[in-house]
Amino acid sequence: MKTAKAANLGILLLIELGAVGAAAYWGVTLDVPAALAWLLGLAAPAVLVVLWGLFGSPKARYRTHGSARVGFELLWFGAGVAALLAAGATGWAVAFALLCVSSKTLAVRWGQ
């Protein structure tokens, strides 16, 4: 069980980073001039990183707790799913959503 819990912590980190990557993917796949696509591909994940630093990280200035934390994480992972859907990567969006739900369910159950 100890190994499964450690593995889940690793998965949690990867899905947090996955949301950032999904935002970047959305930006660079937009049907806009290349310079704008690259700008959005950098800006969208930057916004998520700032939000994580302010509200989501263990050392966040405005750390969320309880229902606010649940809401923040729903928005965070939902943004990753929405970005993949908007980029036309429906299969990846579904897989990412299922992974997020599974991993977060285990994290809550195990008190992570």
N, CA, C and O of each residue as an XYZ file, in Angstrom:
448
protein
N       0.827     -1.192      0.000
C       0.000      0.000      0.000
C       0.874      1.261      0.000
O       0.526      2.280     -0.596
N       2.004      1.162      0.677
C       2.902      2.312      0.748
C       3.396      2.713     -0.647
O       3.502      3.899     -0.956
N       3.691      1.728     -1.471
C       4.151      1.992     -2.832
C       3.050      2.629     -3.667
O       3.314      3.542     -4.449
N       1.826      2.160     -3.510
C       0.696      2.723     -4.259
C       0.464      4.179     -3.876
O       0.170      5.014     -4.731
N       0.598      4.476     -2.593
C       0.412      5.861     -2.143
C       1.509      6.762     -2.702
O       1.242      7.888     -3.121
N       2.732      6.265     -2.705
C       3.840      7.047     -3.263
C       3.646      7.249     -4.761
O       3.901      8.334     -5.285
N       3.198      6.210     -5.442
C       2.950      6.324     -6.883
C       1.853      7.343     -7.158
O       1.938      8.108     -8.119
N       0.826      7.354     -6.319
C      -0.262      8.311     -6.525
C       0.223      9.748     -6.345
O      -0.227     10.644     -7.059
N       1.132      9.976     -5.403
C       1.693     11.327     -5.255
C       2.428     11.743     -6.526
O       2.346     12.896     -6.947
N       3.136     10.812     -7.125
C       3.803     11.103     -8.393
C       2.813     11.403     -9.504
O       3.027     12.307    -10.310
N       1.732     10.641     -9.542
C       0.696     10.877    -10.548
C       0.050     12.239    -10.331
O      -0.230     12.952    -11.294
N      -0.188     12.606     -9.073
C      -0.762     13.926     -8.784
C       0.122     15.039     -9.341
O      -0.374     15.994     -9.939
N       1.416     14.911     -9.143
C       2.341     15.910     -9.679
C       2.258     15.950    -11.205
O       2.222     17.026    -11.802
N       2.227     14.795    -11.822
C       2.182     14.744    -13.285
C       0.888     15.322    -13.846
O       0.911     15.966    -14.894
N      -0.240     15.106    -13.172
C      -1.481     15.675    -13.709
C      -1.548     17.183    -13.459
O      -2.172     17.912    -14.231
N      -0.908     17.655    -12.384
C      -0.816     19.109    -12.196
C      -0.025     19.726    -13.347
O      -0.422     20.746    -13.909
N       1.087     19.101    -13.686
C       1.894     19.575    -14.816
C       1.171     19.350    -16.141
O       1.334     20.125    -17.084
N       0.378     18.292    -16.207
C      -0.392     18.004    -17.412
C      -1.380     19.105    -17.746
O      -1.601     19.406    -18.919
N      -1.976     19.709    -16.729
C      -2.902     20.822    -16.967
C      -2.161     22.001    -17.593
O      -2.685     22.669    -18.484
N      -0.950     22.249    -17.127
C      -0.133     23.330    -17.694
C       0.230     22.999    -19.143
O       0.135     23.853    -20.025
N       0.639     21.770    -19.377
C       0.973     21.342    -20.735
C      -0.216     21.407    -21.676
O      -0.065     21.759    -22.846
N      -1.393     21.071    -21.177
C      -2.604     21.131    -21.999
C      -2.904     22.565    -22.409
O      -3.325     22.816    -23.538
N      -2.687     23.506    -21.494
C      -2.907     24.919    -21.822
C      -1.936     25.372    -22.911
O      -2.317     26.107    -23.822
N      -0.688     24.933    -22.812
C       0.298     25.279    -23.842
C      -0.089     24.660    -25.182
O       0.003     25.315    -26.220
N      -0.511     23.426    -25.161
C      -0.920     22.732    -26.386
C      -2.087     23.452    -27.045
O      -2.107     23.633    -28.262
N      -3.054     23.860    -26.238
C      -4.195     24.620    -26.767
C      -3.708     25.870    -27.495
O      -4.140     26.150    -28.614
N      -2.815     26.613    -26.864
C      -2.341     27.860    -27.460
C      -1.653     27.664    -28.796
O      -1.937     28.376    -29.759
N      -0.754     26.706    -28.852
C       0.020     26.540    -30.085
C      -0.762     25.864    -31.201
O      -0.325     25.887    -32.351
N      -1.910     25.260    -30.892
C      -2.699     24.614    -31.940
C      -3.833     25.492    -32.457
O      -4.595     25.064    -33.324
N      -3.955     26.702    -31.943
C      -5.004     27.600    -32.428
C      -4.757     27.968    -33.885
O      -3.614     28.069    -34.329
N      -5.829     28.162    -34.608
C      -5.734     28.537    -36.021
C      -5.630     30.058    -36.130
O      -6.553     30.735    -36.584
N      -4.495     30.562    -35.706
C      -4.198     31.998    -35.730
C      -2.782     32.147    -36.282
O      -2.078     31.148    -36.435
N      -2.352     33.365    -36.581
C      -0.963     33.534    -37.032
C       0.022     32.903    -36.036
O      -0.203     32.907    -34.826
N       1.096     32.372    -36.571
C       2.056     31.613    -35.766
C       2.557     32.378    -34.550
O       2.671     31.807    -33.466
N       2.856     33.660    -34.716
C       3.367     34.443    -33.588
C       2.343     34.503    -32.458
O       2.702     34.392    -31.286
N       1.079     34.677    -32.804
C       0.021     34.729    -31.791
C      -0.172     33.360    -31.142
O      -0.394     33.267    -29.935
N      -0.088     32.306    -31.941
C      -0.218     30.956    -31.389
C       0.883     30.684    -30.370
O       0.627     30.128    -29.302
N       2.096     31.075    -30.703
C       3.199     30.875    -29.761
C       3.029     31.738    -28.518
O       3.311     31.293    -27.406
N       2.569     32.966    -28.706
C       2.329     33.842    -27.556
C       1.288     33.229    -26.623
O       1.486     33.186    -25.409
N       0.185     32.758    -27.189
C      -0.849     32.121    -26.373
C      -0.369     30.804    -25.783
O      -0.753     30.435    -24.673
N       0.470     30.102    -26.526
C       1.048     28.859    -26.029
C       1.962     29.070    -24.837
O       2.176     28.153    -24.045
N       2.498     30.263    -24.707
C       3.317     30.610    -23.541
C       2.492     31.290    -22.450
O       2.707     31.047    -21.263
N       1.551     32.140    -22.854
C       0.774     32.915    -21.881
C      -0.216     32.055    -21.101
O      -0.353     32.221    -19.889
N      -0.903     31.146    -21.776
C      -1.912     30.327    -21.093
C      -1.307     29.501    -19.953
O      -1.845     29.518    -18.845
N      -0.214     28.784    -20.188
C       0.368     28.054    -19.063
C       0.967     28.984    -18.006
O       0.982     28.649    -16.822
N       1.460     30.148    -18.431
C       2.006     31.096    -17.453
C       0.923     31.551    -16.484
O       1.170     31.683    -15.286
N      -0.273     31.789    -17.002
C      -1.393     32.176    -16.134
C      -1.689     31.057    -15.137
O      -1.892     31.320    -13.952
N      -1.714     29.826    -15.607
C      -1.970     28.706    -14.700
C      -0.878     28.577    -13.639
O      -1.170     28.316    -12.472
N       0.364     28.759    -14.038
C       1.471     28.658    -13.082
C       1.347     29.733    -12.004
O       1.574     29.457    -10.825
N       0.993     30.946    -12.396
C       0.815     32.026    -11.418
C      -0.327     31.688    -10.461
O      -0.199     31.860     -9.249
N      -1.441     31.207    -11.007
C      -2.574     30.833    -10.155
C      -2.193     29.715     -9.188
O      -2.584     29.738     -8.020
N      -1.427     28.733     -9.679
C      -0.990     27.654     -8.801
C      -0.092     28.202     -7.695
O      -0.219     27.813     -6.534
N       0.800     29.092     -8.054
C       1.689     29.676     -7.058
C       0.947     30.475     -6.001
O       1.336     30.475     -4.833
N      -0.112     31.151     -6.400
C      -0.881     31.961     -5.453
C      -1.843     31.145     -4.599
O      -2.020     31.439     -3.417
N      -2.465     30.123     -5.182
C      -3.555     29.440     -4.491
C      -3.389     27.932     -4.300
O      -4.009     27.360     -3.403
N      -2.574     27.281     -5.117
C      -2.563     25.825     -5.099
C      -1.350     25.154     -4.495
O      -1.454     24.033     -3.997
N      -0.208     25.805     -4.525
C       1.013     25.141     -4.070
C       1.033     25.026     -2.543
O       0.340     25.771     -1.852
N       1.825     24.096     -2.025
C       1.918     23.952     -0.570
C       2.404     25.223      0.138
O       2.084     25.437      1.307
N       3.165     26.055     -0.553
C       3.653     27.302      0.046
C       2.960     28.524     -0.546
O       3.533     29.613     -0.578
N       1.725     28.344     -1.013
C       0.983     29.429     -1.661
C       0.727     30.575     -0.692
O       0.514     30.369      0.503
N       0.752     31.770     -1.230
C       0.489     32.954     -0.412
C      -0.949     32.950      0.107
O      -1.203     33.340      1.246
N      -1.875     32.514     -0.721
C      -3.291     32.460     -0.355
C      -3.781     31.012     -0.462
O      -4.698     30.714     -1.226
N      -3.172     30.139      0.295
C      -3.476     28.703      0.203
C      -4.958     28.448      0.443
O      -5.555     28.980      1.380
N      -5.529     27.635     -0.410
C      -6.946     27.305     -0.291
C      -7.126     26.062      0.578
O      -6.270     25.178      0.615
N      -8.259     26.018      1.274
C      -8.583     24.888      2.154
C     -10.051     24.531      1.986
O     -10.857     25.354      1.552
N     -10.384     23.315      2.327
C     -11.777     22.887      2.336
C     -12.452     23.004      0.986
O     -11.905     22.589     -0.037
N     -13.654     23.576      0.994
C     -14.429     23.671     -0.248
C     -13.765     24.602     -1.262
O     -13.912     24.407     -2.468
N     -13.037     25.613     -0.783
C     -12.315     26.493     -1.711
C     -11.230     25.704     -2.447
O     -10.977     25.936     -3.630
N     -10.601     24.785     -1.747
C      -9.566     23.946     -2.370
C     -10.188     23.019     -3.420
O      -9.648     22.843     -4.512
N     -11.319     22.440     -3.069
C     -12.016     21.568     -4.019
C     -12.385     22.360     -5.269
O     -12.185     21.893     -6.390
N     -12.924     23.559     -5.072
C     -13.284     24.406     -6.210
C     -12.081     24.773     -7.051
O     -12.144     24.739     -8.280
N     -10.976     25.126     -6.392
C      -9.759     25.481     -7.125
C      -9.273     24.301     -7.963
O      -8.931     24.466     -9.133
N      -9.245     23.117     -7.365
C      -8.756     21.953     -8.104
C      -9.700     21.559     -9.234
O      -9.247     21.116    -10.289
N     -10.997     21.712     -9.029
C     -11.938     21.445    -10.122
C     -11.685     22.389    -11.288
O     -11.693     21.976    -12.448
N     -11.462     23.659    -10.973
C     -11.157     24.628    -12.030
C      -9.808     24.331    -12.673
O      -9.666     24.419    -13.893
N      -8.821     23.982    -11.858
C      -7.471     23.703    -12.360
C      -7.477     22.538    -13.350
O      -7.041     22.676    -14.493
N      -7.977     21.396    -12.892
C      -7.977     20.218    -13.757
C      -9.010     20.359    -14.869
O      -8.814     19.848    -15.971
N     -10.102     21.048    -14.581
C     -11.097     21.325    -15.622
C     -10.520     22.174    -16.735
O     -10.874     21.999    -17.901
N      -9.630     23.096    -16.382
C      -8.980     23.926    -17.399
C      -8.121     23.064    -18.317
O      -8.077     23.290    -19.526
N      -7.444     22.082    -17.746
C      -6.649     21.169    -18.568
C      -7.515     20.360    -19.514
O      -7.190     20.203    -20.690
N      -8.622     19.848    -18.990
C      -9.549     19.075    -19.828
C     -10.144     19.970    -20.911
O     -10.211     19.578    -22.076
N     -10.576     21.170    -20.527
C     -11.179     22.100    -21.494
C     -10.184     22.494    -22.578
O     -10.549     22.616    -23.748
N      -8.926     22.694    -22.190
C      -7.906     23.060    -23.176
C      -7.714     21.943    -24.198
O      -7.600     22.200    -25.397
N      -7.679     20.718    -23.720
C      -7.531     19.588    -24.648
C      -8.745     19.453    -25.558
O      -8.605     19.184    -26.751
N      -9.931     19.639    -24.998
C     -11.140     19.589    -25.823
C     -11.126     20.688    -26.875
O     -11.444     20.449    -28.040
N     -10.755     21.899    -26.455
C     -10.726     23.034    -27.384
C      -9.691     22.834    -28.484
O      -9.848     23.347    -29.592
N      -8.640     22.093    -28.178
C      -7.601     21.818    -29.176
C      -7.980     20.646    -30.078
O      -7.233     20.296    -30.992
N      -9.129     20.044    -29.822
C      -9.578     18.931    -30.652
C      -9.044     17.575    -30.228
O      -9.195     16.592    -30.953
N      -8.424     17.515    -29.065
C      -7.850     16.257    -28.569
C      -8.835     15.586    -27.606
O      -8.558     15.442    -26.415
N      -9.975     15.184    -28.139
C     -11.052     14.651    -27.305
C     -10.632     13.402    -26.538
O     -10.921     13.281    -25.348
N      -9.966     12.492    -27.194
C      -9.516     11.270    -26.523
C      -8.582     11.565    -25.366
O      -8.714     10.989    -24.287
N      -7.638     12.466    -25.595
C      -6.713     12.860    -24.532
C      -7.449     13.564    -23.399
O      -7.114     13.378    -22.229
N      -8.447     14.368    -23.740
C      -9.224     15.075    -22.718
C      -9.962     14.085    -21.822
O      -9.971     14.236    -20.600
N     -10.574     13.084    -22.422
C     -11.295     12.071    -21.643
C     -10.319     11.289    -20.763
O     -10.588     11.063    -19.584
N      -9.198     10.881    -21.334
C      -8.196     10.138    -20.563
C      -7.657     10.980    -19.411
O      -7.488     10.483    -18.298
N      -7.388     12.252    -19.682
C      -6.879     13.144    -18.641
C      -7.917     13.318    -17.538
O      -7.576     13.284    -16.356
N      -9.175     13.502    -17.912
C     -10.243     13.666    -16.921
C     -10.363     12.421    -16.046
O     -10.485     12.531    -14.826
N     -10.331     11.248    -16.655
C     -10.432     10.003    -15.885
C      -9.246      9.826    -14.944
O      -9.411      9.384    -13.806
N      -8.062     10.168    -15.412
C      -6.872     10.075    -14.570
C      -6.961     11.048    -13.399
O      -6.613     10.699    -12.270
N      -7.423     12.262    -13.663
C      -7.573     13.258    -12.596
C      -8.562     12.786    -11.541
O      -8.278     12.848    -10.344
N      -9.710     12.319    -11.981
C     -10.743     11.858    -11.040
C     -10.237     10.671    -10.226
O     -10.427     10.629     -9.010
N      -9.605      9.721    -10.874
C      -9.106      8.531    -10.178
C      -8.041      8.890     -9.150
O      -8.108      8.459     -7.999
N      -7.074      9.670     -9.566
C      -5.967     10.013     -8.684
C      -6.422     10.886     -7.517
O      -5.995     10.678     -6.381
N      -7.281     11.856     -7.793
C      -7.765     12.728     -6.711
C      -8.661     11.960     -5.743
O      -8.650     12.232     -4.542
N      -9.435     11.004     -6.253
C     -10.264     10.173     -5.374
C      -9.389      9.376     -4.419
O      -9.669      9.312     -3.222
N      -8.331      8.769     -4.944
C      -7.405      8.033     -4.086
C      -6.714      8.966     -3.098
O      -6.525      8.608     -1.935
N      -6.338     10.149     -3.550
C      -5.661     11.103     -2.667
C      -6.555     11.490     -1.492
O      -6.088     11.573     -0.356
N      -7.819     11.722     -1.758
C      -8.749     12.074     -0.678
C      -8.928     10.881      0.258
O      -8.904     11.032      1.479
N      -9.105      9.719     -0.312
C      -9.307      8.505      0.496
C      -8.097      8.215      1.383
O      -8.246      7.774      2.523
N      -6.896      8.467      0.851
C      -5.671      8.188      1.583
C      -5.149      9.388      2.375
O      -4.084      9.304      2.987
N      -5.871     10.487      2.371
C      -5.446     11.660      3.130
C      -4.184     12.316      2.601
O      -3.365     12.817      3.371
N      -4.030     12.311      1.289
C      -2.838     12.915      0.688
C      -3.139     14.358      0.434
O      -2.285     15.087     -0.071
